[in-house]
Amino acid sequence: MRRSVRDAIVGFTVIGGIVGFVATAMWMRGIRLGSGHWTVTASFSDAGGLAERSPVTYRGILVGSVRSVKVTPEAVVAELEIDKSDLRLALPVTATVASGSLIGGDAQVALVSRGTPLPEDAPRPKDGDCVTSRQLCDGVAIRGQEAPSLATVTESVQQLLSQAMDAKLVPNLARSTQQFQLTAQEIEAVVKQLQVVIARAQPMIENFNAATANALQASAHVNNIVAALDNPKTIKELRQTAANAAQLSAKIDAVGGDVAKLTADPAFMDGLRKVTIGLGALFAEIYPTEAAK
């Protein structure tokens, strides 16, 4: 009885070891029995050190691993195994290969969904009613891209430096700087000339301002005159003044005509001369001293 128990224990131990070995081998090969995993194929132009068993993440959370990597003349094709059976990702979805850090590290694949989040009752990736045009389903292919790293940044900087050298950017920049300095000096000279011209024109501006003020004052007077002329009383007075002036002119003309007639009469002029001579003799007799002087 003891021997049969011992043999049974040994047999179960051997069987357990074989099962454990097979399970470990299957796990190493990425085989899952009774699990809800599903696969996605991603194509990369540059895998950036991607290898089998590399982690697959979504928003920084581990959701699967890389099952296999195959190199083709067109691209690097990686089969991604997702362990989360209820991971619902709205299209478009891209797979980005990135290092663990900017300075290097193990490569990993990050899934990025740029679509509108799906509702909780949406089909699962392995469900038969999963819509491949709306969400990421089991067995579909997605586009892959490489994330920036220290190596890609360095390569980009080298390309930029090479292009700058080919285009002779530094000498051209130096010439442009010299031209800018010359232009700045010319602008400064023009500004100084403008300042001199403005200083010379300042008296003219002041005279113009004074003339403008006088014109405004004259305009005010004209406005006052116009306002006065617009008054009916003022117009009546002007009419009366004009009538009086006409009458005075008529009287002056009449008197002038009479004077002209008298001066044209010889007898009147002879009598006026005699009267004048007589008055002169009379004054000589009355004031002999003053006349002698």
Backbone torsions as a table, in degrees:
resi	resn	phi	psi	omega
1	MET	NA	-43.4	179.3
2	ARG	-64.4	-37.6	-178.9
3	ARG	-68.0	-41.2	179.0
4	SER	-63.4	-37.9	177.4
5	VAL	-66.2	-42.2	178.9
6	ARG	-62.8	-43.0	179.2
7	ASP	-65.3	-37.7	178.9
8	ALA	-64.9	-40.9	179.3
9	ILE	-63.6	-44.6	179.4
10	VAL	-61.5	-43.1	-179.8
11	GLY	-63.0	-44.9	177.9
12	PHE	-64.0	-35.6	178.7
13	THR	-64.7	-43.1	179.1
14	VAL	-64.7	-44.6	179.1
15	ILE	-62.0	-42.1	178.5
16	GLY	-62.0	-40.4	178.3
17	GLY	-63.9	-42.5	179.0
18	ILE	-62.9	-44.7	179.1
19	VAL	-61.4	-43.0	179.0
20	GLY	-63.3	-40.9	179.3
21	PHE	-63.5	-45.0	-179.8
22	VAL	-64.2	-41.1	179.8
23	ALA	-64.1	-40.2	178.4
24	THR	-64.9	-42.3	178.9
25	ALA	-63.1	-42.3	179.0
26	MET	-65.1	-38.7	178.5
27	TRP	-65.9	-38.9	177.9
28	MET	-63.9	-34.2	179.7
29	ARG	-86.3	-1.2	177.9
30	GLY	84.7	18.3	-179.0
31	ILE	-92.5	125.9	178.7
32	ARG	-119.4	126.6	177.5
33	LEU	-98.2	127.3	177.1
34	GLY	71.3	15.2	179.8
35	SER	-98.9	165.2	-178.1
36	GLY	-100.0	32.5	-178.1
37	HIS	-75.3	157.6	176.3
38	TRP	-144.3	161.7	-170.5
39	THR	-119.7	153.9	176.9
40	VAL	-140.1	140.4	178.6
41	THR	-104.2	129.7	-179.5
42	ALA	-124.8	136.7	179.6
43	SER	-110.3	130.1	-178.2
44	PHE	-122.7	141.9	172.3
45	SER	-76.5	-27.3	176.6
46	ASP	-146.6	116.0	-176.4
47	ALA	-75.5	-20.0	175.9
48	GLY	61.7	43.0	178.0
49	GLY	84.8	15.3	179.9
50	LEU	-70.5	140.9	-178.8
51	ALA	-144.6	172.0	176.8
52	GLU	-62.6	146.7	-178.0
53	ARG	73.6	5.9	175.1
54	SER	-66.6	141.7	-176.0
55	PRO	-70.6	150.1	173.7
56	VAL	-117.0	127.2	-175.9
57	THR	-124.2	157.8	172.0
58	TYR	-136.4	116.3	-175.7
59	ARG	55.6	38.8	176.0
60	GLY	83.5	-1.0	-178.6
61	ILE	-104.3	134.9	179.0
62	LEU	-69.4	122.2	-178.6
63	VAL	-123.0	-3.0	-179.3
64	GLY	173.4	-160.1	-177.9
65	SER	-153.0	170.0	178.5
66	VAL	-85.9	120.5	-179.6
67	ARG	-79.8	-44.0	-178.2
68	SER	-153.4	156.1	177.7
69	VAL	-130.0	126.3	-179.1
70	LYS	-127.5	131.2	-178.8
71	VAL	-97.4	128.2	177.4
72	THR	-123.4	164.5	178.1
73	PRO	-61.4	-26.5	-178.0
74	GLU	-88.4	-38.1	-173.7
75	ALA	-163.9	178.2	173.3
76	VAL	-103.8	117.6	-175.9
77	VAL	-102.5	122.9	-179.8
78	ALA	-117.8	134.8	175.8
79	GLU	-97.5	118.6	-176.2
80	LEU	-100.5	130.7	178.7
81	GLU	-106.6	118.3	-178.0
82	ILE	-101.3	126.3	-178.4
83	ASP	-86.2	-19.0	-177.3
84	LYS	-86.1	106.5	-177.3
85	SER	-72.9	-19.3	-178.2
86	ASP	-105.9	20.0	179.1
87	LEU	-80.3	109.2	-178.1
88	ARG	-107.0	113.4	-177.9
89	LEU	-116.8	124.8	179.0
90	ALA	-80.5	141.3	177.6
91	LEU	-74.3	151.8	1.7
92	PRO	-80.5	147.7	179.4
93	VAL	-125.9	134.2	176.6
94	THR	-123.7	153.7	177.3
95	ALA	-112.4	122.2	-176.4
96	THR	-111.1	127.5	176.3
97	VAL	-90.9	125.8	-179.4
98	ALA	-144.4	156.2	175.2
99	SER	-81.9	165.3	179.7
100	GLY	-61.6	-26.7	177.9
101	SER	-150.4	172.6	-178.1
102	LEU	-66.4	-31.2	-177.4
103	ILE	-88.9	2.2	176.5
104	GLY	133.8	-167.1	-178.9
105	GLY	121.0	177.1	179.9
106	ASP	-64.8	140.4	179.5
107	ALA	-75.7	149.9	177.3
108	GLN	-146.7	160.7	-178.7
109	VAL	-109.8	127.2	178.6
110	ALA	-111.4	123.5	176.3
111	LEU	-85.2	132.1	-177.9
112	VAL	-126.3	121.3	177.9
113	SER	-106.8	124.7	-179.2
114	ARG	-109.3	10.0	179.5
115	GLY	-92.2	177.2	177.4
116	THR	-71.6	128.9	-178.9
117	PRO	-52.1	139.5	-178.3
118	LEU	-82.8	154.6	176.5
119	PRO	-70.8	164.9	-178.0
120	GLU	-67.8	-25.5	-179.3
121	ASP	-90.4	13.2	178.1
122	ALA	-69.1	153.9	179.8
123	PRO	-61.6	151.8	175.0
124	ARG	-80.1	161.1	-176.7
125	PRO	-57.1	-30.7	-177.8
126	LYS	-96.3	0.8	179.0
127	ASP	-72.0	151.6	-179.0
128	GLY	-68.1	-25.2	-179.6
129	ASP	-95.4	17.5	177.0
130	CYS	-69.5	124.4	-177.0
131	VAL	-90.0	112.8	-176.6
132	THR	-69.9	-18.8	178.4
133	SER	-85.8	-5.7	-176.5
134	ARG	-116.0	-39.3	-176.2
135	GLN	-139.2	169.0	-179.5
136	LEU	-79.6	117.9	-177.1
137	CYS	-112.8	169.0	-179.4
138	ASP	-63.9	132.3	174.9
139	GLY	84.6	2.1	-178.8
140	VAL	-83.8	165.8	178.1
141	ALA	-110.7	138.9	179.6
142	ILE	-126.7	165.9	-179.5
143	ARG	-86.8	138.4	178.5
144	GLY	-111.9	154.4	178.1
145	GLN	-148.1	158.0	-178.3
146	GLU	-98.3	131.4	178.5
147	ALA	-79.8	154.5	178.3
148	PRO	-62.2	140.8	176.5
149	SER	-137.6	177.7	179.7
150	LEU	-61.5	-37.1	179.9
151	ALA	-67.1	-44.9	-179.6
152	THR	-67.8	-36.5	177.2
153	VAL	-64.5	-44.1	178.3
154	THR	-61.7	-41.8	178.6
155	GLU	-64.2	-40.3	178.5
156	SER	-64.4	-40.4	178.5
157	VAL	-64.8	-40.8	177.6
158	GLN	-62.8	-41.0	177.8
159	GLN	-63.7	-40.6	178.4
160	LEU	-64.1	-41.5	178.7
161	LEU	-64.9	-39.6	178.2
162	SER	-64.0	-44.1	178.1
163	GLN	-63.9	-37.5	178.0
164	ALA	-65.3	-39.9	178.2
165	MET	-66.9	-42.6	179.5
166	ASP	-63.3	-38.1	-179.7
167	ALA	-84.0	-0.7	-178.4
168	LYS	53.4	50.4	-174.6
169	LEU	-67.4	-41.0	-176.5
170	VAL	-65.3	-48.7	176.4
171	PRO	-60.7	-41.4	178.4
172	ASN	-62.9	-38.3	178.6
173	LEU	-65.8	-38.8	178.5
174	ALA	-64.3	-43.5	177.8
175	ARG	-64.1	-40.7	178.5
176	SER	-62.5	-37.2	178.4
177	THR	-65.4	-42.9	177.4
178	GLN	-62.2	-44.7	177.9
179	GLN	-61.6	-37.0	178.3
180	PHE	-65.5	-39.8	178.2
181	GLN	-63.9	-43.9	177.8
182	LEU	-61.7	-42.8	178.6
183	THR	-62.6	-39.1	178.2
184	ALA	-64.0	-40.1	177.7
185	GLN	-64.5	-41.8	177.9
186	GLU	-63.4	-40.8	178.1
187	ILE	-63.0	-39.8	179.1
188	GLU	-64.0	-40.4	178.2
189	ALA	-64.4	-42.1	178.8
190	VAL	-62.9	-39.2	178.7
191	VAL	-63.7	-40.9	178.2
192	LYS	-63.9	-42.6	177.7
193	GLN	-61.6	-40.9	177.7
194	LEU	-62.7	-37.9	177.7
195	GLN	-63.4	-40.7	178.0
196	VAL	-64.2	-44.8	179.7
197	VAL	-62.2	-40.7	179.3
198	ILE	-65.0	-39.1	178.0
199	ALA	-63.8	-39.9	177.7
200	ARG	-68.1	-36.5	-177.0
201	ALA	-80.7	-6.1	-176.9
202	GLN	-61.3	-45.0	176.6
203	PRO	-60.7	-40.1	178.2
204	MET	-61.3	-40.1	178.8
205	ILE	-64.2	-40.9	178.9
206	GLU	-65.1	-43.3	177.6
207	ASN	-61.9	-40.1	178.4
208	PHE	-63.8	-39.2	177.8
209	ASN	-64.4	-40.8	178.7
210	ALA	-65.0	-43.0	178.0
211	ALA	-62.0	-37.8	178.0
212	THR	-63.8	-40.2	178.5
213	ALA	-65.1	-42.3	178.1
214	ASN	-63.6	-41.2	178.6
215	ALA	-61.9	-39.0	177.8
216	LEU	-63.9	-40.4	178.9
217	GLN	-65.5	-44.3	178.2
218	ALA	-62.5	-38.9	177.3
219	SER	-61.9	-37.1	177.3
220	ALA	-64.2	-41.2	178.1
221	HIS	-63.7	-43.8	178.6
222	VAL	-59.5	-41.7	177.9
223	ASN	-61.4	-39.0	177.9
224	ASN	-64.3	-42.0	179.9
225	ILE	-63.9	-45.5	179.5
226	VAL	-60.5	-40.2	179.5
227	ALA	-64.6	-38.2	178.9
228	ALA	-67.7	-41.1	178.9
229	LEU	-66.0	-25.9	179.2
230	ASP	-76.0	-6.8	-179.4
231	ASN	-83.8	125.3	-179.6
232	PRO	-59.0	-34.4	-180.0
233	LYS	-65.1	-42.3	179.6
234	THR	-63.8	-41.5	179.4
235	ILE	-63.3	-39.2	179.0
236	LYS	-64.5	-43.0	179.2
237	GLU	-63.8	-40.0	178.5
238	LEU	-64.1	-40.1	177.4
239	ARG	-63.1	-42.0	179.3
240	GLN	-64.2	-41.0	178.9
241	THR	-63.9	-42.6	178.5
242	ALA	-63.0	-38.7	179.2
243	ALA	-66.2	-43.5	177.5
244	ASN	-61.1	-41.6	179.7
245	ALA	-64.0	-36.9	178.5
246	ALA	-65.3	-41.9	178.4
247	GLN	-64.4	-43.0	179.0
248	LEU	-62.7	-40.0	178.5
249	SER	-64.3	-39.3	178.3
250	ALA	-63.0	-42.5	178.6
251	LYS	-64.3	-42.4	179.2
252	ILE	-62.8	-41.3	178.4
253	ASP	-62.6	-38.3	179.7
254	ALA	-66.0	-46.6	178.8
255	VAL	-62.5	-41.2	179.0
256	GLY	-62.5	-38.0	178.3
257	GLY	-64.2	-41.1	178.1
258	ASP	-63.1	-44.7	179.3
259	VAL	-61.1	-40.6	-180.0
260	ALA	-64.5	-38.9	178.3
261	LYS	-63.8	-44.0	-178.6
262	LEU	-64.1	-44.7	-178.7
263	THR	-68.3	-23.6	179.0
264	ALA	-81.4	-13.2	-179.6
265	ASP	-84.7	119.1	-178.1
266	PRO	-64.2	-36.9	-179.1
267	ALA	-64.6	-41.7	179.0
268	PHE	-63.4	-42.5	-179.3
269	MET	-67.6	-36.9	178.8
270	ASP	-68.0	-42.7	177.8
271	GLY	-63.7	-39.8	178.5
272	LEU	-63.8	-36.0	179.5
273	ARG	-67.1	-43.6	-179.0
274	LYS	-63.3	-40.2	179.3
275	VAL	-62.1	-40.0	-179.5
276	THR	-65.8	-42.5	-179.7
277	ILE	-65.9	-40.7	179.4
278	GLY	-63.8	-41.5	177.8
279	LEU	-63.5	-36.2	178.1
280	GLY	-65.7	-41.7	178.3
281	ALA	-66.4	-38.9	178.8
282	LEU	-60.8	-46.1	179.4
283	PHE	-65.4	-31.1	179.3
284	ALA	-68.4	-37.2	178.1
285	GLU	-72.1	-38.3	-178.1
286	ILE	-72.3	-39.3	-177.3
287	TYR	-121.9	75.5	-176.8
288	PRO	-67.3	-36.5	-176.7
289	THR	-63.9	-50.4	-179.2
290	GLU	-62.6	-34.5	-179.9
291	ALA	-69.6	-36.1	178.0
292	ALA	-65.8	-41.4	177.1
293	LYS	-60.7	NA	NA
